[in-house]
């Protein structure tokens, strides 16, 4: 299936969850936020939230700097 991940088209396996997408993009264990079709997905729901065809997933990571 196809989905839009951080603005880029990407092919995903059926059954892919938000947690799978996050793991494929970052190894950060904190400072990560996810929106699925413009709705924030709580971290506790990542593993149980499926990504459907044509969904938009935005994964944001906090960056420290000065």
N, C-alpha and C positions, 0 to 999 in steps of 0.2 A: 504494500500500500504506500501511497505517497502522502507526505505531510510537509508543512513548512516549519523548519526548525531555525529559530533566530533569523528569520527572513530568507532562508535558503531552502529550496525544494530538496527533499531527502526521501529516499526509499527506506521504509521501515518494515520489519517483519510483523505479520499479524500477531496480535496479542501484546505488542509493545506497550509498556506502561510509562508514565511520566518518570518514574525512578530509573527505568532503563535509559531514557533519553538523557537524564542528568548525568548518569554514570558514563555515558558515551562522550560527554562534553567536558567534564571536570572531575577531578579527584578531590576537590575541596569538600570538607565535611561540615563547614559552617559558612555563613555569609552567602548562601544561595537562595534565590527566590525563583518561583516558576509561575508563569501565567499560561493557561490553556484557553485559547480563544478569548483573550482579554480578561479572564477571570483568574484571580490568584488561587493556586492550589496549595492548601496547607501541607507542610512537610509530612504530617502524619497520614496524608491521603495519597502521597506519591505512588506507593507500591500498589495501591488498589485502583488507581485512576488510569483507565486505558486511553491510548491515543487512537483516534479513529481516522479514517481516510479524510484528507483535506483539512485536518485540524491544524491550527497554528499554535506552536509551543515556543514560548520565549523563556530562556534560562538566563538569569542575571546573576552575576557574582560581584560581591563587594570587593573593591580594590583599595588598598591603603596607599597613601602617598602624602606628599606634602608640598 
